[in-house]
Amino acid sequence: MNSTIKKNWLDTQKKIEKANPDGKEITVIAVTKTHTIEVIEKALSLGLMEIGENKAQEFVEKFESLEGRENEINWHMIGHLQRNKVKYVIGKTKLIHSLDSMRLAKEIEKRGESEGLSVDTLLQVNAAKEDAKYGIFMEDVKSFLKNIEDFQHLKIRGLMTMAPYYEDPEKTRDCFRKLKNMFEDLKKEEYNNVSMDYLSMGMSNDFEVAIEEGSNMVRLGRTLFGERPKSK
């Protein structure tokens, strides 16, 4: 297994370099949903220190198993986050990628205030308006950013989206391009608590297209670790 992960990572780096001829910095989130602690340790040994989890309960279990190794790991919550699970996540993650509603924003702000924390998040945008996906519609993003300007403990550091799944990843290009254009437009505007630092677009099926269209953060599971084990 370890040699396979190493080969996958080397192959992935080559694909990233090809999609990114300008050599801009691309942050790779290694998505370890349902994978073991041993897989995470192998990722860390290869220099993959940005580790993404989808579910709060699984994240907490893994965080506690690897407690004391904070210098080696930056944890990311990349999946849908229920409001009643916020208390288990904040203070432990570098970035919450899935801020997808004002109700969740208010809960993060409330928890951040009670614990004296500043919580970095990405605003999840449902750029393709898919019914099965969470996120703010593009036309509502600016009003959302206005509505959190008085918050003291929640910071928005960029945008995240999940493109529709296509067998042909070329079909995702328009979705990624639209969000990149919005990302650049928002950089020119000034909102309190907002900085457009990260554009998190692209997963195992479409990360090369996402990078070509301007993503500087990709979330990769299968392409690094193979098919996920089934959840217990």
C-alpha positions as CSV (number, residue, x, y, z in Angstrom):
1,M,0.0,0.0,0.0
2,N,2.7,2.5,1.0
3,S,4.6,2.1,-2.3
4,T,1.3,2.6,-4.2
5,I,0.5,5.8,-2.3
6,K,4.0,7.1,-3.0
7,K,3.7,6.3,-6.8
8,N,0.2,8.0,-6.9
9,W,1.6,11.1,-5.2
10,L,4.5,11.3,-7.7
11,D,2.1,10.8,-10.6
12,T,-0.2,13.5,-9.2
13,Q,2.6,16.0,-8.8
14,K,3.4,15.5,-12.5
15,K,-0.2,16.2,-13.5
16,I,-0.3,19.3,-11.3
17,E,2.9,20.6,-12.9
18,K,1.5,20.0,-16.4
19,A,-1.8,21.8,-15.5
20,N,0.2,24.6,-13.8
21,P,2.9,25.8,-16.2
22,D,3.3,29.1,-14.4
23,G,4.4,27.2,-11.2
24,K,1.9,29.0,-8.9
25,E,1.5,27.5,-5.5
26,I,-1.2,24.8,-5.4
27,T,-2.3,23.5,-2.0
28,V,-3.2,19.8,-2.0
29,I,-5.7,18.6,0.6
30,A,-5.2,14.9,1.1
31,V,-8.7,13.6,1.7
32,T,-8.6,10.7,4.1
33,K,-12.3,10.0,4.6
34,T,-12.7,6.3,5.9
35,H,-9.0,5.7,5.5
36,T,-6.9,4.5,8.4
37,I,-4.5,6.4,10.7
38,E,-1.7,4.4,8.9
39,V,-2.7,6.0,5.6
40,I,-2.6,9.4,7.1
41,E,0.9,8.7,8.5
42,K,2.0,7.6,5.1
43,A,0.7,10.8,3.6
44,L,2.5,12.8,6.3
45,S,5.8,11.0,5.5
46,L,5.4,12.1,1.9
47,G,5.0,15.7,2.9
48,L,1.2,15.9,2.5
49,M,0.5,17.8,5.7
50,E,-2.9,19.3,4.7
51,I,-5.4,16.5,5.7
52,G,-9.1,16.8,4.9
53,E,-12.0,15.0,6.6
54,N,-15.6,15.0,5.6
55,K,-17.4,14.0,8.8
56,A,-17.0,15.7,12.2
57,Q,-17.1,12.4,14.2
58,E,-14.5,10.7,12.1
59,F,-12.4,13.9,12.2
60,V,-12.5,14.0,16.0
61,E,-11.4,10.4,16.3
62,K,-8.5,10.9,14.0
63,F,-7.5,14.2,15.6
64,E,-7.4,12.6,19.0
65,S,-5.4,9.6,17.7
66,L,-2.8,12.0,16.3
67,E,-2.9,14.6,19.1
68,G,0.5,16.0,19.9
69,R,1.6,16.1,16.2
70,E,0.1,19.5,15.5
71,N,3.4,20.7,13.9
72,E,3.0,18.0,11.2
73,I,-0.7,18.3,10.4
74,N,-3.0,21.0,9.2
75,W,-6.6,19.6,9.5
76,H,-9.3,20.7,7.1
77,M,-13.1,20.1,7.5
78,I,-14.2,19.7,3.9
79,G,-17.6,18.1,4.2
80,H,-21.0,19.5,5.1
81,L,-20.9,20.7,8.7
82,Q,-24.0,20.5,10.8
83,R,-24.5,23.3,13.3
84,N,-24.6,20.9,16.3
85,K,-21.1,19.6,15.3
86,V,-19.4,23.0,15.1
87,K,-18.2,22.7,18.7
88,Y,-16.3,19.6,17.9
89,V,-14.4,21.1,15.0
90,I,-13.4,24.7,15.7
91,G,-10.1,25.3,17.3
92,K,-8.8,22.1,15.7
93,T,-8.9,22.9,12.0
94,K,-6.9,25.2,9.9
95,L,-9.8,25.8,7.6
96,I,-13.5,24.9,7.3
97,H,-14.2,24.6,3.6
98,S,-18.0,24.2,3.8
99,L,-19.6,27.4,5.2
100,D,-22.8,27.0,3.3
101,S,-25.5,29.0,5.1
102,M,-26.0,32.0,7.3
103,R,-27.3,29.8,10.1
104,L,-24.0,27.9,10.1
105,A,-22.1,31.2,9.9
106,K,-23.9,32.4,13.0
107,E,-23.2,29.2,14.9
108,I,-19.5,29.4,14.0
109,E,-19.4,33.1,15.1
110,K,-21.2,32.2,18.4
111,R,-18.8,29.3,19.2
112,G,-15.8,31.4,18.2
113,E,-16.8,34.1,20.6
114,S,-17.4,31.7,23.5
115,E,-14.0,30.1,23.0
116,G,-12.1,33.3,22.1
117,L,-11.2,32.0,18.6
118,S,-10.9,33.4,15.1
119,V,-12.2,30.7,12.7
120,D,-11.0,30.6,9.1
121,T,-13.6,29.4,6.6
122,L,-14.3,29.1,2.9
123,L,-17.6,30.1,1.5
124,Q,-19.1,27.1,-0.3
125,V,-20.7,28.2,-3.6
126,N,-23.2,26.0,-5.5
127,A,-22.0,27.3,-8.8
128,A,-24.0,24.8,-10.9
129,K,-27.2,25.1,-8.7
130,E,-27.3,21.4,-8.2
131,D,-30.2,20.3,-5.9
132,A,-28.1,17.6,-4.3
133,K,-25.3,19.9,-3.2
134,Y,-25.0,22.5,-0.5
135,G,-23.8,26.0,-0.9
136,I,-24.7,29.6,-1.7
137,F,-25.8,30.5,-5.2
138,M,-23.4,32.8,-7.0
139,E,-26.0,35.6,-7.2
140,D,-26.3,35.6,-3.4
141,V,-22.6,35.6,-2.5
142,K,-22.1,39.4,-2.2
143,S,-25.1,39.9,0.0
144,F,-23.9,37.0,2.2
145,L,-20.5,38.7,2.6
146,K,-22.2,41.9,3.5
147,N,-24.2,40.2,6.2
148,I,-21.2,38.8,8.0
149,E,-19.2,42.1,8.1
150,D,-20.0,42.7,11.7
151,F,-18.8,39.3,12.8
152,Q,-15.7,39.3,15.0
153,H,-14.7,35.6,15.1
154,L,-15.5,34.2,11.6
155,K,-13.2,35.0,8.7
156,I,-13.8,34.0,5.1
157,R,-10.6,33.3,3.3
158,G,-11.9,32.4,-0.1
159,L,-14.4,30.3,-2.1
160,M,-15.0,26.5,-2.5
161,T,-17.1,24.7,-5.0
162,M,-17.8,21.1,-6.2
163,A,-18.5,20.9,-9.9
164,P,-21.0,18.5,-11.3
165,Y,-19.6,15.0,-11.9
166,Y,-18.9,14.2,-15.5
167,E,-17.1,11.3,-17.1
168,D,-15.4,13.9,-19.2
169,P,-13.8,16.4,-16.9
170,E,-13.7,19.0,-19.7
171,K,-17.4,19.6,-19.0
172,T,-16.5,21.1,-15.6
173,R,-14.5,23.9,-17.2
174,D,-17.3,26.4,-17.4
175,C,-18.3,25.9,-13.8
176,F,-14.7,26.5,-12.6
177,R,-14.2,29.5,-14.9
178,K,-17.3,31.2,-13.5
179,L,-16.2,30.8,-10.0
180,K,-12.7,32.0,-10.8
181,N,-14.1,35.1,-12.4
182,M,-16.2,35.8,-9.2
183,F,-13.1,35.2,-7.1
184,E,-11.1,37.8,-9.0
185,D,-14.0,40.3,-8.9
186,L,-14.3,39.9,-5.1
187,K,-10.6,40.5,-4.7
188,K,-11.2,44.1,-6.0
189,E,-14.0,44.8,-3.4
190,E,-13.6,45.4,0.3
191,Y,-15.5,43.5,2.9
192,N,-14.8,43.2,6.6
193,N,-13.8,39.7,7.6
194,V,-13.1,38.6,4.0
195,S,-10.0,38.0,2.0
196,M,-9.8,36.1,-1.2
197,D,-6.8,33.9,-0.6
198,Y,-8.0,30.4,-1.5
199,L,-10.0,29.1,-4.4
200,S,-10.7,25.5,-3.6
201,M,-11.8,23.8,-6.8
202,G,-11.1,20.4,-8.1
203,M,-11.2,16.8,-6.9
204,S,-9.7,13.6,-8.1
205,N,-11.9,13.5,-11.3
206,D,-11.4,17.1,-12.4
207,F,-8.5,18.7,-10.5
208,E,-6.3,19.2,-13.7
209,V,-9.1,21.3,-15.3
210,A,-9.7,23.1,-12.1
211,I,-6.0,24.1,-11.9
212,E,-6.0,25.2,-15.5
213,E,-9.0,27.5,-14.7
214,G,-7.3,29.1,-11.7
215,S,-7.8,26.8,-8.6
216,N,-5.0,27.2,-6.0
217,M,-6.4,24.4,-3.7
218,V,-7.5,20.9,-4.7
219,R,-9.0,18.2,-2.6
220,L,-7.7,14.7,-3.6
221,G,-8.6,11.3,-2.2
222,R,-9.0,8.6,-4.7
223,T,-6.1,9.8,-6.9
224,L,-3.8,9.5,-3.9
225,F,-5.1,6.6,-1.9
226,G,-7.2,4.6,-4.3
227,E,-10.9,3.7,-3.7
228,R,-12.1,4.4,-0.3
229,P,-12.8,1.6,2.2
230,K,-16.5,1.4,3.0
231,S,-17.6,3.2,6.2
232,K,-18.1,1.1,9.2
